């Protein structure tokens, strides 16, 4: 099992989750939620940046540059699952 590849993929899931939460906030915001829309736009930009950055590393084969320990590996997997669930729930509500 390639831990670094799973790490980068889990970080891409985190970026996707942030993007989903930001889109959900913009879709469900009121007309006077200017501050909410700025924070949501920043979440979308950050989420897309995380997706693109980690996708670049995966596509170029730069996954061997770091060594991921067991704790960091499992924390990134659990965090990715939790933020993905949060993104899906925020779209469903």
C-alpha positions as CSV (number, residue, x, y, z in Angstrom):
1,X,0.0,0.0,0.0
2,X,1.4,3.4,-1.0
3,X,0.8,5.6,2.0
4,X,1.8,8.8,0.3
5,X,-0.5,8.3,-2.6
6,X,-3.4,7.7,-0.2
7,X,-2.3,10.8,1.7
8,X,-2.5,13.0,-1.4
9,X,-5.8,11.5,-2.4
10,X,-7.2,12.1,1.1
11,X,-6.1,15.7,0.8
12,X,-7.9,16.0,-2.5
13,X,-11.0,14.7,-0.8
14,X,-10.5,17.5,1.8
15,X,-10.3,20.1,-0.9
16,X,-13.5,18.7,-2.5
17,X,-15.3,18.8,0.8
18,X,-14.3,22.4,1.4
19,X,-15.5,23.2,-2.1
20,X,-18.8,21.5,-1.5
21,X,-19.3,23.4,1.8
22,X,-18.5,26.7,0.2
23,X,-20.9,26.1,-2.7
24,X,-23.6,25.0,-0.3
25,X,-23.2,28.2,1.7
26,X,-23.5,30.4,-1.4
27,X,-26.5,28.5,-2.7
28,X,-28.4,28.8,0.6
29,X,-27.3,32.3,1.7
30,X,-29.6,35.3,1.9
31,X,-29.2,38.5,0.0
32,X,-27.6,40.3,3.0
33,X,-25.1,37.6,3.7
34,X,-22.1,39.5,2.2
35,X,-19.6,38.3,4.8
36,X,-20.9,34.7,4.4
37,X,-20.4,34.9,0.6
38,X,-16.8,36.2,1.0
39,X,-15.9,33.3,3.4
40,X,-17.7,30.8,1.1
41,X,-15.8,32.1,-1.9
42,X,-12.5,31.8,-0.1
43,X,-13.5,28.2,0.9
44,X,-14.2,27.4,-2.7
45,X,-10.9,28.9,-3.9
46,X,-8.9,27.1,-1.1
47,X,-10.7,23.8,-1.9
48,X,-9.9,24.1,-5.6
49,X,-6.3,25.0,-4.8
50,X,-5.9,21.9,-2.6
51,X,-7.4,19.8,-5.3
52,X,-5.1,21.2,-8.0
53,X,-2.0,21.1,-5.9
54,X,-2.4,17.5,-4.8
55,X,-3.6,16.4,-8.2
56,X,-0.4,17.9,-9.7
57,X,1.7,15.9,-7.3
58,X,-0.1,12.7,-8.2
59,X,0.0,13.2,-11.9
60,X,3.7,14.1,-12.0
61,X,4.6,11.2,-9.7
62,X,6.0,13.3,-6.9
63,X,4.5,11.1,-4.3
64,X,7.8,9.7,-3.1
65,X,9.2,13.0,-1.8
66,X,7.7,12.7,1.7
67,X,7.4,9.8,4.2
68,X,4.1,9.6,5.9
69,X,3.9,8.0,9.4
70,X,1.1,5.8,10.5
71,X,-0.5,8.4,12.7
72,X,-0.4,11.1,10.1
73,X,-1.7,8.7,7.5
74,X,-4.7,7.6,9.5
75,X,-5.5,11.2,10.7
76,X,-5.6,12.4,7.1
77,X,-7.9,9.5,6.1
78,X,-10.3,10.1,9.0
79,X,-10.2,13.9,8.4
80,X,-11.0,13.4,4.7
81,X,-13.9,11.1,5.5
82,X,-15.3,13.6,8.1
83,X,-15.1,16.6,5.8
84,X,-16.5,14.7,2.9
85,X,-19.5,13.8,5.1
86,X,-19.8,17.4,6.2
87,X,-19.8,18.6,2.6
88,X,-22.5,16.1,1.5
89,X,-24.7,16.9,4.6
90,X,-24.4,20.6,3.9
91,X,-25.6,20.1,0.3
92,X,-28.4,17.9,1.4
93,X,-29.8,20.3,4.0
